Amino acid sequence: MKILVASSYNHAWNSVRPEAEMFIQMVKQGHQVTVATQGDADYVARFRDHGIKVIDCYPTKKICPKTIRTLHQELKNGDYDICYGFNSKTIPNAAFACIGTRAKMITYRGTTGGLYRHDPTAYLTHLHPKVQGVICVSNAVRDDVRQHVLCDPENVVTIYKGHQLAWYNVDPTTRASFNLTDDDIIAVCAAHVRPSKGISVLIEATHHINSPNFHLLLIGSGFEPHFDEIKQSPMAERIHIIGHRQDVPSIMAMADFQVQPSISGEGLPRTIIEAMANGTTSVVTTTGGSPELVEDGKTGYVVPAGDAPAFAQAMNKLINNKNKIQRFSVAARDKLDHEFNATETVRNHIAYFNRILQQK
């Protein structure tokens, strides 16, 4: 089949690779793929090396006449089967470009919440009349989207982005670089902080930690509103604000476990996936797709969102049992390799596209 993809690849290599490699695998299986993206994106050269046609065409706004014209001509002249839009800029332009062509418009949704029928802007994206299906990053996102779409709800499906463990193979950051030792138990929280990330819940949980050797590393941006809360923690001196880092997977590989205290809005968190790939277990909450990644009591712990004492209890179970950390970490890596692999992702996409193409 012929597939036109409209997405942004002008991001860090690791963040776009699961999506980008999916289309390379489709080409290897005999499908024709064209990618409309930023012409200067790092992945463009790899796309072209693997037989993907690349169009330097990325919208400057949600309705960009130049982009719509370019995509429409490509869809019409190329007689495409599928047009696949990935974000709030590419979806509206691709959807309007599909008008007057035989291409089926498919969108991607990566987060829960924020999609409502009373919101006029939603009719530019997933509620656009040309949209015939939505591929969601997790079951939590799928269930949310199905409540609002105008297309057949059965065409709103979950297809996990596929991963290969080799993509994440990194050497652990040294503990000494943080003035920590092998005797310390280290947890990592990596986030671009906003209210939905639940950082206050995490800091409150530190009031219930029972080990003097436990250290918490906070990586990312936006922690400033929580400085006073951190100072009030009984383990304030063992909470380390690291700031933005390029080597988060290496730090994850060094840590004993990672924590994600989110209270809303998650799709399928990449930080959990990076941790799993490096054999690092997690403590997460019930929000979004986190429970689909973490199997409670087997690959990590899942606790009710917003419950600081429960979050602390789960952390204490790991802090006080290094054997459990090791066992959960191995199981987490195996789960990612078997249930979230790239081969399965491509197979599921092609099967889904074929089903959509059979519909009138």
PAKENU-289068 format. One record per residue (C-alpha): residue in three letters; chain; x, y, z. Coordinates in nm, 4 decimals, decimal comma, always signed. Each point is the difference from the previous one (the first is absolute). Layout:
! PAKENU-289068
<atom "ALA"; "A"; <X; Y; Z>>
...
//
This chain:
! PAKENU-289068
<atom "MET"; "A"; <+0,0000; +0,0000; +0,0000>>
<atom "LYS"; "A"; <+0,0977; +0,3653; -0,0308>>
<atom "ILE"; "A"; <+0,0231; +0,2006; +0,3213>>
<atom "LEU"; "A"; <+0,0583; +0,3717; +0,0486>>
<atom "VAL"; "A"; <+0,1231; +0,0941; +0,3473>>
<atom "ALA"; "A"; <-0,0227; +0,3573; +0,1299>>
<atom "SER"; "A"; <+0,2011; +0,0436; +0,3177>>
<atom "SER"; "A"; <+0,2856; +0,1834; +0,1679>>
<atom "TYR"; "A"; <+0,3401; -0,1658; +0,0217>>
<atom "ASN"; "A"; <+0,1899; +0,3088; +0,1119>>
<atom "HIS"; "A"; <+0,0473; -0,1381; +0,3515>>
<atom "ALA"; "A"; <+0,2534; -0,2052; +0,1923>>
<atom "TRP"; "A"; <+0,0888; -0,3226; -0,1823>>
<atom "ASN"; "A"; <-0,1180; -0,2245; +0,2853>>
<atom "SER"; "A"; <-0,3389; +0,1675; +0,0237>>
<atom "VAL"; "A"; <-0,0904; -0,0420; -0,3693>>
<atom "ARG"; "A"; <+0,1683; -0,3335; -0,0690>>
<atom "PRO"; "A"; <-0,2881; -0,2381; +0,0933>>
<atom "GLU"; "A"; <-0,2308; +0,1845; -0,2398>>
<atom "ALA"; "A"; <+0,2549; +0,0549; -0,2763>>
<atom "GLU"; "A"; <+0,1345; -0,3549; -0,0028>>
<atom "MET"; "A"; <-0,3528; -0,1333; -0,0390>>
<atom "PHE"; "A"; <-0,0240; +0,1575; -0,3447>>
<atom "ILE"; "A"; <+0,3433; -0,1255; -0,1011>>
<atom "GLN"; "A"; <-0,1177; -0,3519; +0,0851>>
<atom "MET"; "A"; <-0,3132; +0,0517; -0,2098>>
<atom "VAL"; "A"; <+0,2154; +0,0827; -0,3013>>
<atom "LYS"; "A"; <+0,2079; -0,3124; +0,0617>>
<atom "GLN"; "A"; <-0,3253; -0,1984; -0,0172>>
<atom "GLY"; "A"; <-0,0815; +0,1416; -0,3427>>
<atom "HIS"; "A"; <-0,2242; +0,2960; +0,0818>>
<atom "GLN"; "A"; <+0,0579; +0,3489; -0,1410>>
<atom "VAL"; "A"; <+0,0408; +0,2735; +0,2601>>
<atom "THR"; "A"; <+0,0315; +0,3750; -0,0454>>
<atom "VAL"; "A"; <+0,0812; +0,2224; +0,2985>>
<atom "ALA"; "A"; <-0,0935; +0,3686; +0,0082>>
<atom "THR"; "A"; <+0,2125; +0,1640; +0,2682>>
<atom "GLN"; "A"; <+0,2666; +0,2624; +0,0636>>
<atom "GLY"; "A"; <+0,2628; -0,0290; -0,2707>>
<atom "ASP"; "A"; <+0,2833; +0,0627; +0,2447>>
<atom "ALA"; "A"; <-0,1056; -0,2675; +0,2514>>
<atom "ASP"; "A"; <+0,2808; -0,2400; +0,0914>>
<atom "TYR"; "A"; <-0,2050; -0,3060; -0,0964>>
<atom "VAL"; "A"; <-0,0501; +0,1156; -0,3615>>
<atom "ALA"; "A"; <+0,3274; -0,1532; -0,1187>>
<atom "ARG"; "A"; <-0,0855; -0,3365; +0,1566>>
<atom "PHE"; "A"; <-0,3472; +0,0083; -0,1537>>
<atom "ARG"; "A"; <+0,1435; +0,0588; -0,3472>>
<atom "ASP"; "A"; <+0,2702; -0,2635; +0,0454>>
<atom "HIS"; "A"; <-0,2764; -0,2549; +0,0577>>
<atom "GLY"; "A"; <-0,2153; +0,0927; -0,2987>>
<atom "ILE"; "A"; <-0,2440; +0,2408; +0,1631>>
<atom "LYS"; "A"; <-0,0950; +0,3031; -0,2048>>
<atom "VAL"; "A"; <+0,0321; +0,3170; +0,2097>>
<atom "ILE"; "A"; <-0,1873; +0,3222; -0,0711>>
<atom "ASP"; "A"; <+0,1311; +0,3131; +0,1695>>
<atom "CYS"; "A"; <-0,3425; +0,1114; +0,1125>>
<atom "TYR"; "A"; <-0,0871; +0,0847; +0,3591>>
<atom "PRO"; "A"; <-0,2827; +0,2407; +0,0896>>
<atom "THR"; "A"; <+0,0673; +0,3258; +0,1805>>
<atom "LYS"; "A"; <-0,3501; -0,0009; +0,1479>>
<atom "LYS"; "A"; <-0,3109; -0,2153; +0,0324>>
<atom "ILE"; "A"; <-0,1397; +0,1248; -0,3289>>
<atom "CYS"; "A"; <+0,2841; +0,0570; -0,2447>>
<atom "PRO"; "A"; <-0,1242; +0,0419; -0,3608>>
<atom "LYS"; "A"; <+0,3423; -0,0732; -0,1486>>
<atom "THR"; "A"; <+0,0271; -0,3277; +0,1938>>
<atom "ILE"; "A"; <-0,3547; -0,1015; -0,0906>>
<atom "ARG"; "A"; <+0,0654; +0,0621; -0,3712>>
<atom "THR"; "A"; <+0,3276; -0,1933; +0,0067>>
<atom "LEU"; "A"; <-0,1456; -0,2980; +0,1842>>
<atom "HIS"; "A"; <-0,3161; -0,0016; -0,2129>>
<atom "GLN"; "A"; <+0,1976; -0,0137; -0,3237>>
<atom "GLU"; "A"; <+0,2180; -0,2795; +0,1376>>
<atom "LEU"; "A"; <-0,2993; -0,2022; +0,1198>>
<atom "LYS"; "A"; <-0,1889; +0,0464; -0,3251>>
<atom "ASN"; "A"; <+0,2847; -0,0491; -0,2460>>
<atom "GLY"; "A"; <+0,1490; -0,2859; +0,2015>>
<atom "ASP"; "A"; <-0,3328; -0,1809; +0,0463>>
<atom "TYR"; "A"; <+0,0696; -0,0745; +0,3667>>
<atom "ASP"; "A"; <-0,1964; -0,2463; +0,2113>>
<atom "ILE"; "A"; <+0,0710; +0,1456; +0,3450>>
<atom "CYS"; "A"; <+0,0797; +0,3460; +0,1350>>
<atom "TYR"; "A"; <+0,1291; -0,0183; +0,3579>>
<atom "GLY"; "A"; <+0,0225; +0,3205; +0,2078>>
<atom "PHE"; "A"; <+0,1761; +0,0139; +0,3333>>
<atom "ASN"; "A"; <-0,0353; +0,3345; +0,1744>>
<atom "SER"; "A"; <-0,2140; +0,3103; +0,0439>>
<atom "LYS"; "A"; <+0,1623; +0,1760; -0,2968>>
<atom "THR"; "A"; <+0,0295; -0,2825; -0,2499>>
<atom "ILE"; "A"; <-0,3429; -0,1571; +0,0609>>
<atom "PRO"; "A"; <-0,2157; +0,3004; -0,1053>>
<atom "ASN"; "A"; <+0,2061; +0,0712; -0,3103>>
<atom "ALA"; "A"; <+0,0111; -0,3654; -0,1037>>
<atom "ALA"; "A"; <-0,3736; -0,0415; +0,0605>>
<atom "PHE"; "A"; <-0,0905; +0,2935; -0,2242>>
<atom "ALA"; "A"; <+0,2529; -0,1235; -0,2564>>
<atom "CYS"; "A"; <-0,1857; -0,3338; -0,0169>>
<atom "ILE"; "A"; <-0,3157; +0,1658; -0,1330>>
<atom "GLY"; "A"; <-0,0492; -0,1044; -0,3619>>
<atom "THR"; "A"; <+0,2401; -0,2962; +0,0259>>
<atom "ARG"; "A"; <-0,0613; -0,3675; +0,0746>>
<atom "ALA"; "A"; <+0,2457; -0,0015; +0,2925>>
<atom "LYS"; "A"; <-0,1370; -0,1130; +0,3373>>
<atom "MET"; "A"; <+0,0905; +0,2493; +0,2741>>
<atom "ILE"; "A"; <+0,1381; -0,1557; +0,3186>>
<atom "THR"; "A"; <+0,1166; +0,1955; +0,3043>>
<atom "TYR"; "A"; <+0,2223; -0,0782; +0,2964>>
<atom "ARG"; "A"; <-0,0879; +0,0849; +0,3598>>
<atom "GLY"; "A"; <+0,2577; -0,0150; +0,2784>>
<atom "THR"; "A"; <-0,1685; +0,1493; +0,3082>>
<atom "THR"; "A"; <-0,3180; -0,0319; +0,2010>>
<atom "GLY"; "A"; <-0,2286; +0,2983; +0,0530>>
<atom "GLY"; "A"; <-0,0379; +0,3230; -0,1940>>
<atom "LEU"; "A"; <-0,2259; -0,1330; -0,2766>>
<atom "TYR"; "A"; <-0,3586; +0,1248; +0,0196>>
<atom "ARG"; "A"; <-0,2902; +0,0353; -0,2432>>
<atom "HIS"; "A"; <-0,0783; +0,3477; +0,1358>>
<atom "ASP"; "A"; <+0,3510; +0,1192; -0,0961>>
<atom "PRO"; "A"; <-0,0045; +0,1433; -0,3564>>
<atom "THR"; "A"; <+0,3719; -0,0692; -0,0478>>
<atom "ALA"; "A"; <-0,0602; -0,3731; +0,0467>>
<atom "TYR"; "A"; <-0,1762; +0,0004; -0,3391>>
<atom "LEU"; "A"; <+0,3331; +0,0884; -0,1587>>
<atom "THR"; "A"; <+0,1679; -0,3113; +0,1407>>
<atom "HIS"; "A"; <-0,1503; -0,3298; +0,1172>>
<atom "LEU"; "A"; <-0,3598; +0,1155; -0,0526>>
<atom "HIS"; "A"; <+0,0672; +0,1206; -0,3541>>
<atom "PRO"; "A"; <-0,2611; -0,1500; -0,2375>>
<atom "LYS"; "A"; <+0,2734; -0,1573; -0,2160>>
<atom "VAL"; "A"; <+0,1466; -0,1969; +0,2914>>
<atom "GLN"; "A"; <-0,0965; -0,3659; -0,0307>>
<atom "GLY"; "A"; <+0,2076; -0,1443; +0,2812>>
<atom "VAL"; "A"; <+0,2230; +0,0855; +0,2942>>
<atom "ILE"; "A"; <+0,3004; -0,2009; +0,1146>>
<atom "CYS"; "A"; <+0,0644; +0,0486; +0,3713>>
<atom "VAL"; "A"; <+0,3169; -0,0492; +0,2000>>
<atom "SER"; "A"; <-0,1749; -0,1896; +0,2793>>
<atom "ASN"; "A"; <-0,3327; -0,1521; +0,1024>>
<atom "ALA"; "A"; <-0,0551; +0,2901; +0,2388>>
<atom "VAL"; "A"; <+0,0266; +0,2449; -0,2903>>
<atom "ARG"; "A"; <-0,2184; -0,2219; -0,2208>>
<atom "ASP"; "A"; <-0,2781; -0,0155; +0,2584>>
<atom "ASP"; "A"; <+0,0101; +0,3772; +0,0419>>
<atom "VAL"; "A"; <-0,0047; +0,0740; -0,3753>>
<atom "ARG"; "A"; <-0,2860; -0,2417; -0,0681>>
<atom "GLN"; "A"; <-0,2291; +0,2136; +0,2144>>
<atom "HIS"; "A"; <+0,0392; +0,3003; -0,2290>>
<atom "VAL"; "A"; <+0,0717; -0,1007; -0,3606>>
<atom "LEU"; "A"; <-0,2415; +0,0342; -0,2905>>
<atom "CYS"; "A"; <+0,1450; -0,2925; -0,1939>>
<atom "ASP"; "A"; <-0,0837; -0,3620; +0,0832>>
<atom "PRO"; "A"; <+0,1271; -0,0568; +0,3580>>
<atom "GLU"; "A"; <+0,1184; -0,3452; -0,1089>>
<atom "ASN"; "A"; <+0,2485; +0,1800; -0,2251>>
<atom "VAL"; "A"; <+0,1614; +0,1519; +0,3082>>
<atom "VAL"; "A"; <+0,2629; -0,2555; +0,1003>>
<atom "THR"; "A"; <+0,3106; -0,0469; +0,2090>>
<atom "ILE"; "A"; <+0,3252; -0,0776; -0,1759>>
<atom "TYR"; "A"; <+0,3035; +0,0255; +0,2233>>
<atom "LYS"; "A"; <+0,3081; +0,1648; -0,1437>>
<atom "GLY"; "A"; <+0,2630; -0,2668; -0,0491>>
<atom "HIS"; "A"; <+0,3448; -0,0024; +0,1533>>
<atom "GLN"; "A"; <+0,3233; -0,1917; -0,0300>>
<atom "LEU"; "A"; <+0,2130; -0,0481; +0,3094>>
<atom "ALA"; "A"; <+0,3127; +0,0765; -0,2019>>
<atom "TRP"; "A"; <-0,1217; +0,3575; -0,0533>>
<atom "TYR"; "A"; <+0,0355; +0,0690; +0,3699>>
<atom "ASN"; "A"; <+0,3244; -0,1808; +0,0749>>
<atom "VAL"; "A"; <+0,2044; +0,2546; +0,1932>>
<atom "ASP"; "A"; <+0,2685; -0,0080; +0,2638>>
<atom "PRO"; "A"; <-0,1293; +0,1033; +0,3426>>
<atom "THR"; "A"; <+0,1004; +0,3401; +0,1307>>
<atom "THR"; "A"; <+0,2437; -0,0442; +0,2889>>
<atom "ARG"; "A"; <-0,1425; +0,0391; +0,3475>>
<atom "ALA"; "A"; <+0,3122; +0,1883; +0,0978>>
<atom "SER"; "A"; <-0,1004; +0,2816; -0,2369>>
<atom "PHE"; "A"; <-0,2864; +0,0698; +0,2427>>
<atom "ASN"; "A"; <+0,2137; -0,0649; +0,3093>>
<atom "LEU"; "A"; <-0,1922; -0,3226; +0,0588>>
<atom "THR"; "A"; <+0,1220; -0,3537; +0,0660>>
<atom "ASP"; "A"; <-0,1080; -0,3606; -0,0568>>
<atom "ASP"; "A"; <-0,1400; -0,0013; +0,3540>>
<atom "ASP"; "A"; <-0,2554; +0,2666; -0,0923>>
<atom "ILE"; "A"; <-0,3443; -0,0795; -0,1388>>
<atom "ILE"; "A"; <-0,0761; +0,2404; -0,2852>>
<atom "ALA"; "A"; <-0,3327; +0,0895; -0,1588>>
<atom "VAL"; "A"; <-0,0382; +0,2293; -0,3006>>
<atom "CYS"; "A"; <-0,2916; +0,2224; -0,0962>>
<atom "ALA"; "A"; <+0,0393; +0,1515; -0,3478>>
<atom "ALA"; "A"; <-0,2596; +0,2561; -0,1039>>
<atom "HIS"; "A"; <-0,0752; +0,3314; -0,1623>>
<atom "VAL"; "A"; <-0,2008; +0,1114; +0,2977>>
<atom "ARG"; "A"; <-0,3615; +0,1082; -0,0197>>
<atom "PRO"; "A"; <-0,2842; -0,0576; +0,2497>>
<atom "SER"; "A"; <-0,0992; -0,3333; -0,1575>>
<atom "LYS"; "A"; <+0,3420; -0,1481; +0,0801>>
<atom "GLY"; "A"; <-0,0860; -0,0325; +0,3696>>
<atom "ILE"; "A"; <+0,3307; +0,1248; +0,1382>>
<atom "SER"; "A"; <-0,1689; +0,1198; +0,3194>>
<atom "VAL"; "A"; <-0,1235; -0,3551; +0,0557>>
<atom "LEU"; "A"; <+0,3534; -0,1332; -0,0413>>
<atom "ILE"; "A"; <+0,1472; +0,2536; +0,2424>>
<atom "GLU"; "A"; <-0,2727; -0,0791; +0,2528>>
<atom "ALA"; "A"; <+0,0850; -0,3688; -0,0387>>
<atom "THR"; "A"; <+0,3592; +0,0697; +0,1053>>
<atom "HIS"; "A"; <-0,1350; +0,0799; +0,3483>>
<atom "HIS"; "A"; <-0,0766; -0,3726; +0,0345>>
<atom "ILE"; "A"; <+0,3308; -0,1474; -0,1216>>
<atom "ASN"; "A"; <+0,1758; -0,2151; +0,2598>>
<atom "SER"; "A"; <+0,3561; -0,0261; -0,1320>>
<atom "PRO"; "A"; <+0,2884; +0,2432; +0,0634>>
<atom "ASN"; "A"; <+0,1752; -0,1318; -0,3120>>
<atom "PHE"; "A"; <-0,2767; +0,0949; -0,2419>>
<atom "HIS"; "A"; <+0,0662; +0,2792; -0,2494>>
<atom "LEU"; "A"; <-0,2429; +0,1560; -0,2486>>
<atom "LEU"; "A"; <+0,1263; +0,1607; -0,3215>>
<atom "LEU"; "A"; <-0,2331; +0,2520; -0,1662>>
<atom "ILE"; "A"; <+0,0909; +0,0430; -0,3664>>
<atom "GLY"; "A"; <-0,1557; +0,2512; -0,2380>>
<atom "SER"; "A"; <-0,1412; +0,3502; +0,0147>>
<atom "GLY"; "A"; <-0,2675; +0,1822; +0,1967>>
<atom "PHE"; "A"; <+0,0673; -0,1248; +0,3538>>
<atom "GLU"; "A"; <+0,0287; +0,3554; +0,1388>>
<atom "PRO"; "A"; <-0,3613; +0,0182; +0,1337>>
<atom "HIS"; "A"; <+0,0808; -0,3019; +0,2171>>
<atom "PHE"; "A"; <+0,3173; +0,1314; +0,1645>>
<atom "ASP"; "A"; <-0,1752; +0,0898; +0,3254>>
<atom "GLU"; "A"; <-0,1656; -0,3429; +0,0171>>
<atom "ILE"; "A"; <+0,3384; -0,1641; -0,0540>>
<atom "LYS"; "A"; <+0,1534; +0,2032; +0,2843>>
<atom "GLN"; "A"; <-0,2752; -0,1255; +0,2325>>
<atom "SER"; "A"; <+0,0758; -0,3657; -0,0785>>
<atom "PRO"; "A"; <+0,1822; -0,1929; +0,2742>>
<atom "MET"; "A"; <+0,2349; -0,1271; -0,2709>>
<atom "ALA"; "A"; <+0,0484; +0,3411; -0,1654>>
<atom "GLU"; "A"; <+0,3791; -0,0435; -0,0061>>
<atom "ARG"; "A"; <-0,0430; -0,3224; -0,1968>>
<atom "ILE"; "A"; <-0,2271; +0,1506; -0,2662>>
<atom "HIS"; "A"; <+0,2242; +0,1106; -0,2853>>
<atom "ILE"; "A"; <-0,1290; +0,2408; -0,2656>>
<atom "ILE"; "A"; <+0,2022; -0,0870; -0,3081>>
<atom "GLY"; "A"; <-0,1622; +0,2218; -0,2628>>
<atom "HIS"; "A"; <-0,0180; -0,0753; -0,3711>>
<atom "ARG"; "A"; <+0,2234; -0,2857; -0,1177>>
<atom "GLN"; "A"; <+0,0705; -0,1585; -0,3369>>
<atom "ASP"; "A"; <+0,0975; -0,3329; +0,1582>>
<atom "VAL"; "A"; <-0,3252; -0,0966; +0,1734>>
<atom "PRO"; "A"; <+0,0146; -0,3658; -0,1221>>
<atom "SER"; "A"; <+0,3504; -0,0321; +0,1492>>
<atom "ILE"; "A"; <-0,1203; +0,1391; +0,3312>>
<atom "MET"; "A"; <-0,2979; -0,2371; -0,0095>>
<atom "ALA"; "A"; <+0,2422; -0,2892; -0,0536>>
<atom "MET"; "A"; <+0,1960; +0,1097; +0,3081>>
<atom "ALA"; "A"; <-0,3060; +0,0356; +0,2246>>
<atom "ASP"; "A"; <-0,1595; -0,2783; +0,2035>>
<atom "PHE"; "A"; <-0,3465; +0,1065; -0,1129>>
<atom "GLN"; "A"; <-0,1882; +0,2867; -0,1604>>
<atom "VAL"; "A"; <-0,3140; +0,1704; +0,1260>>
<atom "GLN"; "A"; <-0,2844; +0,1653; -0,1833>>
<atom "PRO"; "A"; <-0,2615; +0,1543; +0,2356>>
<atom "SER"; "A"; <-0,2248; +0,1473; -0,2733>>
<atom "ILE"; "A"; <-0,3580; +0,0821; +0,0963>>
<atom "SER"; "A"; <-0,1452; +0,0468; -0,3529>>
<atom "GLY"; "A"; <+0,0663; +0,0411; -0,3705>>
<atom "GLU"; "A"; <+0,2451; -0,2801; -0,0783>>
<atom "GLY"; "A"; <-0,0067; -0,2005; -0,3218>>
<atom "LEU"; "A"; <+0,2749; -0,2623; +0,0035>>
<atom "PRO"; "A"; <+0,2917; +0,1671; +0,1811>>
<atom "ARG"; "A"; <+0,3339; -0,0178; -0,1797>>
<atom "THR"; "A"; <+0,1905; +0,0228; +0,3288>>
<atom "ILE"; "A"; <-0,1492; -0,3316; +0,1116>>
<atom "ILE"; "A"; <+0,0909; -0,1571; -0,3343>>
<atom "GLU"; "A"; <+0,3604; +0,1265; +0,0244>>
<atom "ALA"; "A"; <+0,0206; -0,1390; +0,3526>>
<atom "MET"; "A"; <-0,1376; -0,3393; -0,1072>>
<atom "ALA"; "A"; <+0,2430; -0,0219; -0,2912>>
<atom "ASN"; "A"; <+0,2920; +0,0541; +0,2336>>
<atom "GLY"; "A"; <-0,1268; -0,2520; +0,2528>>
<atom "THR"; "A"; <-0,1251; +0,2512; +0,2556>>
<atom "THR"; "A"; <-0,3228; -0,0618; +0,1896>>
<atom "SER"; "A"; <-0,2579; +0,2715; +0,0710>>
<atom "VAL"; "A"; <-0,2551; +0,1312; +0,2461>>
<atom "VAL"; "A"; <-0,2837; +0,1650; -0,1922>>
<atom "THR"; "A"; <-0,3622; +0,1040; +0,0455>>
<atom "THR"; "A"; <-0,3264; -0,1173; -0,1512>>
<atom "THR"; "A"; <-0,0307; +0,2987; -0,2323>>
<atom "GLY"; "A"; <+0,0201; -0,0387; -0,3770>>
<atom "GLY"; "A"; <+0,1840; -0,2923; -0,1554>>
<atom "SER"; "A"; <+0,2527; -0,0555; +0,2795>>
<atom "PRO"; "A"; <-0,1781; -0,3150; +0,1277>>
<atom "GLU"; "A"; <+0,0250; -0,1443; -0,3512>>
<atom "LEU"; "A"; <+0,3782; +0,0228; +0,0240>>
<atom "VAL"; "A"; <+0,0495; -0,0937; +0,3642>>
<atom "GLU"; "A"; <-0,1455; -0,3240; +0,1330>>
<atom "ASP"; "A"; <-0,0693; +0,0566; +0,3685>>
<atom "GLY"; "A"; <+0,2018; -0,2286; +0,2242>>
<atom "LYS"; "A"; <+0,1859; -0,1580; -0,2931>>
<atom "THR"; "A"; <+0,1891; +0,2678; -0,1936>>
<atom "GLY"; "A"; <-0,0552; +0,2880; +0,2438>>
<atom "TYR"; "A"; <-0,2749; +0,1558; +0,2073>>
<atom "VAL"; "A"; <-0,3160; +0,1848; -0,1034>>
<atom "VAL"; "A"; <-0,1705; +0,2150; +0,2657>>
<atom "PRO"; "A"; <-0,3120; +0,2203; -0,0023>>
<atom "ALA"; "A"; <+0,0646; +0,3430; -0,1517>>
<atom "GLY"; "A"; <+0,0357; +0,2714; +0,2617>>
<atom "ASP"; "A"; <+0,0550; -0,2411; +0,2930>>
<atom "ALA"; "A"; <+0,3301; +0,1095; +0,1589>>
<atom "PRO"; "A"; <+0,0038; -0,2604; +0,2823>>
<atom "ALA"; "A"; <-0,0634; -0,2809; -0,2498>>
<atom "PHE"; "A"; <+0,2746; +0,1350; -0,2249>>
<atom "ALA"; "A"; <+0,2394; +0,0059; +0,2962>>
<atom "GLN"; "A"; <-0,0977; -0,3531; +0,0990>>
<atom "ALA"; "A"; <+0,0812; -0,1271; -0,3491>>
<atom "MET"; "A"; <+0,3353; +0,1786; +0,0010>>
<atom "ASN"; "A"; <+0,0819; -0,1439; +0,3425>>
<atom "LYS"; "A"; <-0,0675; -0,3522; -0,1282>>
<atom "LEU"; "A"; <+0,2746; +0,0506; -0,2585>>
<atom "ILE"; "A"; <+0,2339; +0,2005; +0,2217>>
<atom "ASN"; "A"; <+0,0048; -0,2802; +0,2558>>
<atom "ASN"; "A"; <+0,0377; -0,2893; -0,2430>>
<atom "LYS"; "A"; <+0,2795; +0,0134; -0,2566>>
<atom "ASN"; "A"; <-0,0843; -0,3512; -0,1196>>
<atom "LYS"; "A"; <-0,3487; +0,1173; -0,0879>>
<atom "ILE"; "A"; <+0,1457; +0,2967; -0,1904>>
<atom "GLN"; "A"; <+0,2134; -0,2397; -0,2028>>
<atom "ARG"; "A"; <-0,2852; -0,2430; -0,0656>>
<atom "PHE"; "A"; <-0,2466; +0,2710; -0,1037>>
<atom "SER"; "A"; <+0,2593; +0,1682; -0,2208>>
<atom "VAL"; "A"; <+0,0725; -0,3157; -0,1999>>
<atom "ALA"; "A"; <-0,3730; -0,0635; -0,0389>>
<atom "ALA"; "A"; <-0,0577; +0,3592; -0,1174>>
<atom "ARG"; "A"; <+0,2622; -0,0335; -0,2711>>
<atom "ASP"; "A"; <-0,1474; -0,3303; -0,1168>>
<atom "LYS"; "A"; <-0,3501; +0,1493; -0,0118>>
<atom "LEU"; "A"; <+0,1133; +0,2862; -0,2245>>
<atom "ASP"; "A"; <+0,1844; -0,2396; -0,2301>>
<atom "HIS"; "A"; <-0,2954; -0,2364; -0,0420>>
<atom "GLU"; "A"; <-0,3071; +0,2236; +0,0151>>
<atom "PHE"; "A"; <+0,1194; +0,3335; -0,1395>>
<atom "ASN"; "A"; <+0,2322; -0,1039; -0,2811>>
<atom "ALA"; "A"; <+0,0347; +0,1720; -0,3351>>
<atom "THR"; "A"; <-0,0978; -0,3030; -0,2105>>
<atom "GLU"; "A"; <-0,3393; -0,0247; +0,1694>>
<atom "THR"; "A"; <-0,0624; +0,3716; -0,0492>>
<atom "VAL"; "A"; <+0,0495; -0,0183; -0,3765>>
<atom "ARG"; "A"; <-0,2153; -0,3127; -0,0294>>
<atom "ASN"; "A"; <-0,2841; +0,1638; +0,1938>>
<atom "HIS"; "A"; <+0,0155; +0,3189; -0,2067>>
<atom "ILE"; "A"; <-0,0170; -0,1814; -0,3330>>
<atom "ALA"; "A"; <-0,2901; -0,2157; +0,1190>>
<atom "TYR"; "A"; <-0,1831; +0,3107; +0,1212>>
<atom "PHE"; "A"; <+0,0599; +0,1910; -0,3239>>
<atom "ASN"; "A"; <-0,1298; -0,2956; -0,2020>>
<atom "ARG"; "A"; <-0,3157; -0,0123; +0,2115>>
<atom "ILE"; "A"; <-0,0596; +0,3748; -0,0496>>
<atom "LEU"; "A"; <+0,0529; -0,0334; -0,3750>>
<atom "GLN"; "A"; <-0,2713; -0,2644; -0,0197>>
<atom "GLN"; "A"; <-0,2555; +0,2395; +0,1486>>
<atom "LYS"; "A"; <-0,2106; +0,2226; -0,2219>>
//
